[in-house]
Amino acid sequence: MVSDFRAFVNKLEEEGELHRVKEEVDPDLEITEIAIRAQSENKPAILFENVKDSKFPLAINTFASEKRIDIALGQNPEEIGLELLNFIEALRPPNLKKIFNQRKTIKRFLAFPPKKNSKRLHTLVLENGLKDLPILKCWPEDGGKFITLPLVQTVDPNNGIPNLGMYRMHVYDDFSTGMHMQIGKGGGYHYQESESLGKDLPLAVTLGGDPVLTIASIMALPEGIGELEFAGLVRGKRTRLSKSKTIPMRVPSSGEFLIEGYLKPKERRLEGPFGDHFGHYSEAANYPVFHINNVYCRENAIYPATVVGKPPQEDKYLGDCTQNILKPLIKVIHPEIHDLWAYFEAGFHSFLVVSTENRYAREAYKTGLSILGLGQLSLTKVMVLVDKHVDVKNKSAVLEEIRKNFNPIDSIMLISQAPSDTLDFTSKKTHYGNKLVINATSKGAPNQSLPPVLPKDLKVIDANIEGWRLIKNTLLVIKAKNNGAGVVKNIIKSPLISNIKIVAVVSNDINLESDTEVMWGIFTRFDPGDDIYFNNQEFIGAIPKYEGILGIDATWKGGYQKTLEMDDKIIKKVNEKWEAYWK
């Protein structure tokens, strides 16, 4: 297993997973276009050795494949998850033989506490602060330059327990940045506590840390399990910490760069907009301001970066990795859960499939509601519940279960005004959203679905229709040029349509032949409270009753954030230099 980011980059190169670019590149948009295009063509990670106006090389797409993730961890993340699950199950109840057979995993747990007083690698002071770092401007309408792969460490002001998270940093000048700390994250809680005490919150940012720490920093770990400790568990080797110079904190010893500073209470500044992983810009909003004391680096430091945008990007592999490691912990808490999977195509939080065992009537709903109370899973927008034998990663299999078992009369739950992802722009109010739970588990005798009935040309129903695709005889996806809600209503109420479970109308920028685009186009562009319709819907007392086809208006609407598009001049520039990058 690699010991730090430098060793990780070297190992990638040894394995043929890294390419060095000697051509001068601009951190203002050009690197983004190269990285995204390289990712789409399955090219290796890139080390840009000549970044304009910077003396440091920049590494990008270092986690952008399953093989690179395996190199970072030293093994496959699913194997780590299964090992942890088998360990827990084997020790219930414990005995000497079981303990002996689990000695490999026990060794992992011995690495749980961090190792303090290690020697720092980042000892050189950058007198100009952030000035010489090759910080990216990723998209044309971004609010400025952003540090995109920071390991942000805070300490609870009440009990001294540390937290490591990843929060983008909008660069205001050489010695201050925005800190995109959301209240639902550990660092956000720490800032809220320090603010209530009227105290500054010390903060340390590692750039180019141990890759296992990078993965741990984005994990939605259960309360009480720290990222520094969990990284030791995953690595099988204790996380090395050393004293910081200007703040009361121990920080990872092996980073390429270390930034020390603090957040002042009740100080906010406009942060963003920023091209985010939903494939749209996230809007500008007021966030805490990070004041920098000092910036340190090691000899010949390498600056790490990532780019997010319309999926799939590098975050797909990081997100899938964390899911595979953490699933066993959820299954320990909820033994009725067989498996679960959040889809990168929908920005992870927008679509979750859970396979579960129904031991009694309506237990599936109990399971679904309990999941919506678990940490970051509480941000899930649409959840589909299926039986335990169903492969949750298989979209076709999930659709087949919906076809067999979904009936709105008894298989749907709408939860209004629930917590939502900060980046979800479909709700009318930030952090407020609506959730849709579809129960596609079997409920006794299977539903004998008849073959779907469609006219040859759907335009006879609505002239705004520009194309359509029927997927697994279950989901009818329609491309419309305008009036998405009107098209949905006309389709689901048409006597020419029958035996369809779900109709989703998407905007005309969606390629209907791409499963990834279809999922992205549906789940990032509708709110379950405002944008779904049924043939019949009524209230019986305070209880809603739904019947017929579920219709979804997933078209882009006024007030939504803009879709990410690269500047034409940058595209032309990269086209002209493409061969030079890969010499």
C-alpha positions in Angstrom: 0.0 0.0 0.0 1.2 3.5 -0.8 2.2 5.7 2.2 1.4 9.2 0.9 0.3 11.1 -2.2 3.8 11.3 -3.7 4.2 7.5 -3.4 0.6 7.2 -4.9 1.6 9.2 -8.0 4.8 7.2 -8.4 2.9 3.9 -8.1 0.3 5.1 -10.7 3.2 5.8 -13.1 4.7 2.4 -12.5 1.4 0.7 -13.3 0.9 2.7 -16.5 -1.9 4.7 -14.9 -0.3 8.2 -15.1 0.8 10.4 -18.1 3.1 13.4 -17.8 2.2 16.5 -19.8 5.1 18.8 -20.6 3.1 21.3 -22.7 2.2 24.5 -20.9 -1.4 24.4 -19.7 -3.6 27.1 -18.2 -5.4 26.4 -14.9 -8.1 28.8 -16.1 -10.5 26.3 -17.8 -8.0 24.5 -20.0 -7.1 21.9 -17.4 -10.8 21.2 -16.8 -11.5 20.5 -20.4 -8.4 18.3 -20.7 -9.3 16.3 -17.6 -13.0 15.8 -18.5 -12.1 14.7 -22.1 -9.4 12.4 -20.8 -11.8 10.8 -18.4 -14.4 10.2 -21.2 -11.7 8.5 -23.2 -10.4 6.3 -20.4 -7.0 7.9 -20.4 -4.6 7.7 -17.4 -4.3 10.2 -14.6 -2.3 13.3 -15.6 0.6 15.1 -14.1 0.9 18.6 -15.7 4.5 19.5 -15.3 4.2 23.0 -16.7 1.2 25.0 -15.3 1.0 28.6 -16.3 2.0 31.1 -13.6 2.9 28.3 -11.1 6.1 26.6 -10.0 4.3 23.5 -8.9 3.1 20.5 -11.0 -0.6 19.5 -10.9 -2.0 16.0 -10.7 -5.6 15.3 -11.7 -7.8 12.2 -12.3 -5.7 10.3 -9.9 -8.8 8.4 -8.5 -10.6 8.2 -11.8 -10.7 4.4 -12.3 -11.4 1.3 -10.3 -7.8 0.3 -10.7 -6.5 3.6 -9.3 -8.8 3.3 -6.4 -7.4 -0.2 -5.7 -3.9 1.2 -5.9 -4.8 3.9 -3.4 -6.3 1.4 -0.9 -3.9 -1.5 -1.6 -6.9 -3.7 -2.3 -10.4 -3.6 -3.7 -12.8 -1.5 -1.6 -15.5 -4.2 -1.7 -13.1 -6.7 -0.2 -12.4 -4.3 2.7 -16.2 -3.9 3.3 -16.8 -7.7 3.2 -13.8 -8.2 5.6 -15.3 -5.8 8.1 -18.7 -7.4 7.9 -17.4 -10.9 8.2 -15.3 -9.8 11.2 -18.4 -8.4 13.0 -20.5 -11.4 12.2 -17.8 -13.9 13.3 -17.5 -12.4 16.7 -21.2 -12.7 17.6 -20.7 -14.4 20.0 -16.9 -14.3 20.3 -14.7 -17.3 21.2 -10.9 -17.9 21.0 -11.1 -19.8 17.7 -13.1 -17.1 16.1 -10.8 -14.4 17.4 -7.8 -16.3 16.1 -9.3 -16.7 12.6 -10.0 -13.0 12.5 -6.4 -12.0 13.4 -5.8 -10.2 10.1 -8.8 -7.9 10.7 -7.9 -7.5 14.3 -4.5 -6.1 13.1 -6.5 -3.5 11.2 -8.3 -2.4 14.4 -5.0 -2.1 16.2 -4.2 0.7 13.6 -7.3 2.6 14.6 -5.7 5.2 16.9 -3.5 7.8 15.0 0.2 7.9 15.7 1.2 11.2 17.1 4.5 13.1 17.1 5.5 12.1 13.6 8.0 14.1 11.5 6.4 16.7 9.2 7.1 16.5 5.5 5.7 19.9 4.7 8.3 22.2 6.2 8.9 24.9 3.6 7.0 28.2 4.0 5.4 29.9 1.0 5.7 33.6 1.7 3.1 34.5 -0.9 0.4 32.2 0.5 -1.7 30.7 -2.2 -0.2 32.9 -5.0 2.1 30.3 -6.6 -0.3 27.3 -6.4 -1.9 26.1 -9.7 -5.5 26.6 -8.4 -8.2 25.9 -11.0 -11.0 27.9 -12.4 -13.1 25.0 -13.5 -16.1 26.4 -15.4 -16.7 29.6 -17.3 -19.3 31.0 -14.8 -17.5 29.9 -11.6 -17.2 32.7 -9.1 -13.4 32.4 -9.3 -10.6 29.9 -8.6 -11.4 26.9 -6.3 -9.3 24.5 -4.4 -11.1 21.2 -5.2 -9.4 18.4 -3.3 -8.7 19.8 0.2 -8.6 17.7 3.4 -10.1 20.1 5.9 -9.5 19.4 9.5 -11.3 20.9 12.5 -11.6 20.1 16.2 -14.8 20.1 18.2 -14.4 23.1 20.5 -16.1 21.3 23.4 -14.4 17.9 23.5 -11.4 18.2 21.2 -12.5 15.4 18.8 -11.2 16.1 15.3 -13.1 15.9 12.0 -11.7 15.6 8.5 -13.9 16.6 5.6 -13.7 17.8 2.0 -15.2 21.3 1.4 -14.4 23.3 -1.7 -12.5 26.5 -1.1 -13.3 29.6 -3.2 -10.1 31.7 -3.4 -10.7 35.4 -2.6 -7.0 36.4 -2.4 -3.6 34.9 -1.5 -4.5 34.6 2.2 -8.3 34.1 2.4 -10.9 31.7 0.9 -14.5 30.7 1.3 -15.1 27.5 3.1 -18.1 25.6 1.8 -19.0 23.9 5.1 -22.6 22.6 5.1 -24.3 22.4 8.4 -24.9 18.7 8.1 -21.2 18.0 7.9 -18.7 17.5 10.8 -16.8 20.7 10.1 -20.1 22.6 9.9 -21.1 21.4 13.4 -17.7 22.4 14.8 -18.0 25.9 13.3 -21.6 26.3 14.6 -20.3 25.3 18.1 -17.4 27.7 18.0 -19.7 30.5 16.8 -22.0 29.9 19.7 -19.0 30.3 22.0 -17.9 33.5 20.2 -14.5 31.9 19.4 -12.4 31.5 16.3 -12.3 28.0 14.9 -8.7 26.8 14.1 -8.6 25.0 10.8 -5.9 23.1 8.8 -6.1 22.1 5.2 -3.9 19.3 3.8 -3.5 19.2 0.0 -2.1 16.0 -1.4 -2.5 13.9 1.7 -2.4 10.1 2.0 -4.9 8.9 -0.6 -6.7 6.8 2.1 -7.3 10.0 4.0 -8.8 11.5 0.9 -11.2 8.6 0.6 -12.0 8.7 4.4 -12.7 12.5 4.2 -15.7 12.0 1.9 -17.2 9.0 3.8 -20.5 9.5 5.6 -19.2 7.7 8.7 -21.4 6.9 11.7 -21.4 9.3 14.6 -18.4 8.7 16.9 -16.1 7.2 14.2 -13.4 9.7 13.1 -11.9 9.9 9.6 -8.3 9.8 10.9 -9.1 6.6 12.8 -11.1 5.0 10.1 -8.3 5.7 7.6 -5.9 3.7 9.9 -8.4 0.9 10.0 -8.7 0.8 6.2 -5.0 1.2 5.7 -4.0 -1.3 8.4 -1.5 1.3 9.5 -1.9 4.1 12.0 -2.4 7.6 10.6 0.7 9.7 11.3 0.1 13.1 12.9 2.4 16.0 13.8 2.0 19.3 15.6 0.9 22.3 13.5 2.9 25.5 13.7 0.3 28.2 14.3 -2.8 26.5 15.5 -3.5 24.1 18.4 -4.0 20.9 16.3 -2.2 17.8 15.2 -2.3 17.4 11.4 -1.5 14.6 8.9 2.3 14.5 8.6 2.6 13.5 4.9 0.8 16.1 2.9 2.3 17.9 -0.1 0.9 21.2 1.2 -0.5 22.4 4.6 -2.5 25.5 5.0 -3.1 26.7 8.6 -5.6 29.4 9.7 -9.0 30.0 11.3 -12.7 30.9 10.8 -14.1 33.9 12.6 -17.5 33.6 14.2 -20.4 35.3 12.4 -18.3 36.2 9.4 -19.8 35.3 6.0 -18.9 36.1 2.4 -20.4 35.2 -0.9 -19.1 31.8 -2.1 -19.7 30.5 -5.6 -21.2 29.9 -8.1 -19.4 26.7 -8.8 -19.9 24.0 -11.5 -20.9 21.0 -9.4 -21.3 17.2 -9.7 -25.0 17.5 -10.5 -23.8 18.8 -13.9 -25.2 22.3 -13.2 -23.9 25.4 -11.4 -24.5 25.6 -7.7 -25.7 29.1 -6.8 -23.6 31.6 -4.9 -24.4 31.8 -1.1 -22.8 33.2 2.0 -20.3 30.9 3.8 -17.6 31.2 6.4 -14.3 32.9 5.5 -11.0 31.0 6.0 -8.2 33.4 7.1 -4.8 31.9 6.3 -1.8 32.1 8.7 0.7 30.2 6.7 1.1 27.9 3.7 3.7 25.1 3.9 4.9 22.6 1.4 7.4 19.7 1.1 10.3 19.6 -1.4 9.1 19.4 -5.0 5.5 19.4 -3.9 2.7 18.2 -6.3 -0.6 20.0 -6.2 -3.7 17.7 -6.3 -7.0 18.7 -8.0 -10.2 17.2 -9.2 -12.9 18.4 -11.5 -16.6 17.7 -11.1 -19.4 18.2 -13.7 -21.9 16.2 -15.6 -21.5 12.6 -14.6 -19.5 10.5 -14.9 -16.4 12.2 -13.5 -13.7 11.3 -11.1 -16.2 11.5 -8.1 -18.0 8.5 -9.5 -15.2 6.2 -8.5 -14.6 7.9 -5.2 -18.4 7.7 -4.4 -18.6 4.0 -5.4 -15.6 3.2 -3.4 -17.0 4.7 -0.2 -20.3 2.9 -0.7 -18.6 -0.4 -1.0 -16.6 0.1 2.2 -19.5 1.5 4.3 -22.4 -0.8 3.3 -21.4 -3.4 5.9 -21.7 -0.9 8.7 -25.3 -0.1 7.6 -26.1 -3.7 7.4 -24.9 -4.3 10.9 -27.3 -1.6 12.2 -30.2 -2.8 10.0 -29.9 -6.6 9.5 -33.0 -6.7 7.3 -31.1 -4.8 4.6 -29.4 -7.1 2.1 -27.8 -4.4 -0.1 -28.1 -0.8 -1.1 -26.7 1.4 -3.9 -26.7 5.1 -4.7 -26.3 5.9 -8.4 -23.6 8.3 -9.5 -25.7 9.1 -12.6 -28.2 10.9 -10.3 -25.5 12.7 -8.3 -25.7 9.9 -5.6 -28.1 11.6 -3.2 -30.9 11.7 -5.8 -31.5 8.0 -6.3 -31.0 5.1 -3.9 -32.0 1.4 -4.4 -32.3 -0.8 -1.3 -32.9 -4.5 -1.3 -34.5 -5.8 1.9 -36.1 -8.7 3.6 -39.8 -8.3 4.4 -40.3 -10.3 7.6 -43.7 -8.7 8.3 -46.2 -6.6 6.5 -45.0 -3.2 5.4 -41.5 -3.7 6.9 -40.0 -2.4 3.7 -41.4 1.1 4.6 -39.9 0.8 8.1 -36.6 0.1 6.5 -36.9 2.9 4.1 -37.8 5.4 6.8 -34.9 4.3 9.0 -32.4 4.8 6.2 -33.7 8.3 5.7 -32.6 9.0 9.2 -29.0 7.9 8.7 -26.4 10.6 8.3 -25.9 11.6 4.6 -28.5 9.1 3.5 -31.1 11.5 4.9 -30.5 13.6 1.8 -31.8 10.8 -0.5 -34.5 12.2 -2.9 -35.9 9.1 -4.5 -35.6 5.6 -2.9 -36.7 2.3 -4.5 -37.2 -0.7 -2.2 -36.8 -4.2 -3.8 -36.7 -7.8 -2.5 -33.4 -9.1 -1.2 -32.6 -11.3 -4.2 -32.5 -8.3 -6.6 -29.2 -6.9 -7.7 -29.4 -3.2 -6.7 -26.7 -2.2 -9.1 -28.6 -3.7 -12.1 -31.0 -1.0 -13.4 -32.8 -3.4 -15.6 -33.5 -5.8 -12.7 -34.8 -2.8 -10.6 -37.1 -1.7 -13.4 -38.4 -5.3 -13.7 -39.3 -5.3 -10.0 -41.1 -2.0 -10.5 -43.1 -3.5 -13.4 -44.1 -6.6 -11.3 -44.7 -5.0 -8.0 -45.4 -1.2 -8.1 -48.9 0.1 -7.9 -49.4 3.6 -6.6 -52.4 2.6 -4.6 -50.2 0.8 -2.0 -46.6 1.3 -3.1 -45.8 4.9 -2.8 -44.9 7.3 0.0 -44.3 11.0 -0.4 -42.5 12.8 2.3 -42.7 16.6 2.2 -40.5 19.4 3.5 -37.7 17.0 4.4 -33.9 17.7 4.5 -32.4 17.9 1.1 -28.9 18.2 -0.5 -27.6 21.8 -0.6 -26.7 21.2 -4.2 -30.3 20.1 -5.2 -31.6 23.1 -7.0 -35.1 21.6 -7.7 -36.7 22.5 -4.4 -38.0 25.9 -3.9 -36.0 26.5 -0.6 -32.4 25.5 0.1 -32.2 22.4 2.4 -35.9 21.8 2.1 -37.1 19.2 -0.3 -39.6 16.4 -0.9 -38.8 12.7 -1.0 -40.4 9.8 -3.0 -40.3 6.2 -1.7 -41.4 3.5 -4.2 -42.0 0.1 -2.7 -41.3 -2.4 -5.4 -41.0 -5.4 -3.0 -43.4 -8.3 -3.6 -46.6 -8.1 -1.6 -48.0 -11.6 -1.9 -49.2 -12.7 -5.4 -47.2 -11.0 -8.2 -48.9 -8.4 -10.3 -49.6 -9.9 -13.6 -48.7 -6.9 -15.8 -50.0 -6.8 -19.3 -47.8 -5.7 -22.3 -47.6 -1.9 -22.7 -49.8 -0.3 -25.3 -48.5 2.8 -27.2 -49.4 4.4 -30.4 -46.7 4.3 -33.2 -46.3 8.0 -33.0 -46.7 9.7 -29.6 -46.9 13.1 -31.3 -50.6 12.3 -31.9 -51.0 12.9 -28.2 -48.8 16.0 -27.9 -47.0 17.9 -30.6 -44.3 19.0 -28.2 -42.9 15.5 -28.1 -39.6 15.2 -30.0 -38.6 11.6 -29.2 -39.2 8.7 -26.8 -37.8 5.5 -25.5 -39.5 2.6 -23.7 -37.1 0.9 -21.2 -37.9 -2.6 -20.0 -41.6 -2.2 -20.7 -41.7 -0.1 -17.5 -40.4 3.4 -18.0 -41.4 5.6 -20.9 -38.9 8.4 -21.3 -40.1 11.3 -23.5 -38.1 14.2 -24.9 -40.1 17.4 -25.1 -39.2 20.8 -26.4 -41.3 22.7 -23.9 -44.3 22.5 -21.5 -43.1 19.4 -19.7 -45.9 19.3 -17.2 -48.5 19.5 -20.0 -46.9 16.7 -21.9 -46.8 14.5 -18.7 -50.5 15.1 -18.1 -51.5 14.5 -21.7 -49.6 11.2 -21.8 -50.8 9.7 -18.5 -54.4 10.5 -19.2 -54.4 9.5 -22.9 -56.6 6.5 -23.7 -53.9 5.5 -26.3 -51.5 4.7 -23.4 -51.8 1.7 -21.0 -49.8 -0.7 -18.9 -47.0 1.7 -18.4 -45.7 2.1 -14.9 -43.8 5.4 -15.1 -43.6 8.2 -17.6 -40.8 10.7 -17.4 -40.5 13.8 -19.6 -37.0 15.2 -20.0 -35.6 18.2 -21.8 -34.4 18.1 -25.4 -30.7 18.2 -24.3 -30.9 14.6 -23.2 -29.6 11.8 -25.4 -32.3 9.1 -25.0 -30.0 6.3 -26.1 -27.6 6.9 -23.2 -28.7 5.3 -19.9 -26.4 7.6 -18.0 -27.9 10.8 -19.6 -31.4 9.5 -19.1 -30.9 9.0 -15.4 -29.1 12.3 -15.0 -31.8 14.1 -17.0 -34.6 12.6 -14.8 -33.2 12.6 -11.2 -31.4 16.0 -11.2 -34.3 17.9 -12.6 -37.5 17.1 -10.7 -38.8 17.6 -7.2 -41.2 14.8 -6.0 -43.6 17.3 -4.4 -43.9 19.7 -7.3 -43.3 17.6 -10.4 -45.1 14.3 -10.2 -48.6 13.5 -11.4 -51.1 10.6 -11.5 -54.1 9.7 -13.6 -56.1 10.1 -10.4 -55.1 11.7 -7.1 -57.3 12.7 -4.2 -57.3 13.0 -0.4 -59.4 10.7 1.8 -59.3 12.8 5.0 -55.7 13.8 5.3 -54.4 10.7 3.5 -53.5 11.0 -0.2 -54.6 8.3 -2.7 -52.8 7.8 -6.0 -53.9 5.7 -9.0 -52.7 4.9 -12.5 -49.4 5.9 -14.2 -46.8 7.8 -12.3 -45.9 10.9 -14.4 -42.7 12.9 -13.8 -41.9 16.3 -15.2 -38.1 16.2 -15.3 -37.7 19.1 -17.8 -35.4 22.0 -17.0 -37.5 24.8 -15.5 -37.0 28.5 -15.0 -35.2 29.2 -11.8 -33.0 26.0 -12.1 -29.3 26.5 -12.1 -27.5 26.5 -15.5 -26.2 23.4 -17.1 -22.4 23.2 -17.3 -21.0 24.1 -20.7 -17.3 24.8 -21.6 -16.3 28.0 -23.4 -16.0 27.4 -27.2 -12.6 29.1 -27.3 -11.3 26.6 -24.7 -12.7 23.7 -26.6 -11.0 24.9 -29.8 -7.7 25.4 -27.9 -7.8 21.9 -26.5 -8.7 20.5 -29.9 -5.7 22.1 -31.4 -3.3 21.0 -28.7 -4.7 17.6 -28.0 -1.9 15.6 -29.7 0.7 17.7 -28.0 -0.6 16.8 -24.5 -0.2 13.1 -25.2 3.3 13.0 -26.7 
